[in-house]
Every structure is written in structure tokens, then in C-alpha cells.
Amino acid sequence: MKRFPLLIASTILFVLCLFQPAVEFEKVCGFSARVAGLGNEPLGDLEVMRGAEILLLGGFGVLFMQAGAVGWLANPLYFAALLLAFITRSLKAKIVVELCAVTALGIAIISLSQTNQFPLLADEGGVCRLSAIQPKPGHWLWMSAIGLLNIHALISLFRNSEQPRA
């Protein structure tokens, strides 16, 4: 437990993000419908999704190769890095943890803007689309969880490099 305070805090933040409103989307319908984009006045109906909904349904966007759903890929990278950080202490594993964590953070940072460039399907007919309008508390908790994992990985790498080699 003494080695893992940032990992535990990161895990708690991730679990909390699942129960919070995460992203406010605008729902626009029609094949030539424009989207307003982040921070702009919405052009369509509003829909707020909680973190758990995005986690569970986001994988379908990736499965159906929607470019706007690429942000969801930060989750498996986060889980892989978190698991490796908890169970291993080798330098190679710490490097893999850092690479996964940094990649997850990069993907998370661009995730909302991607839904503006490539709106997500909102219905099974493909007529309506979702575009992010505003991040909500769940989104910031998610980003914080990934950020704490990155901080842990950096500290862990520096500690390992300071230890003398036998």
C-alpha cells in the first residue's frame, strides 16, 4: 500500500468518473447536418452521458471503426498501465507502463475534439450523430485519473534509475 498511493487515488478517481455526468453532446439529425463543436451554442438536442455509459458503449464506436470514438482507446491503455504498475517492479515493465500511460493521456486529450471532426452515430440508422459540446465533471475525473497514473509512472521510472546496479 505504501508504494501505491497515486495508483489507488487514480483508481478511485476512475471509479468516481463512472457515476458522474461526463460529456454533454449535441444530437444532430440529417445527413448534411452541421455540428456546433466544443464550447459553442448547440445546434441540436442535448444529451448528457455518464462515464459508465461512455465506457460501456464507446467500445462499439471503435468496433464499428468510428474515428470519433478513438478517445475510448485511452481506457484499455489506462487499465493495462494500471495493472502492470500494481503487479510488477521491473524496469522494462515500468517503461511499458509509462508508454501506455502517456499514450492514454494523449488520446484522452484529443478525445472530445475528435467527436467534433468525426461525430459519433447516435442511432442504429446512422441518421443522427453526437458531437461533444461540453466536458462535465466525469470527464475531468477521468483525465485526472490518467494524469495521476502518468505521475506515478514518472516517479517510478526516476526511482528505478537512481538505484545502483549490482
GIMO-V762684 format. One record per run of one state. SS is the DSSP state (H for helix, E for strand, L for the rest). FROM is the first residue (numbers start at 1). TO is the last residue. If there is no record, write none. Layout:
# GIMO-V762684
SS_FROM_TO + SS_FROM_TO
This chain:
# GIMO-V762684
L_1_4 + H_5_18 + L_19_20 + E_21_29 + L_30_44 + E_45_50 + H_51_63 + L_64_66 + H_67_87 + L_88_90 + H_91_117 + L_118_119 + E_120_121 + L_122_127 + E_128_135 + L_136_136 + H_137_162 + L_163_166
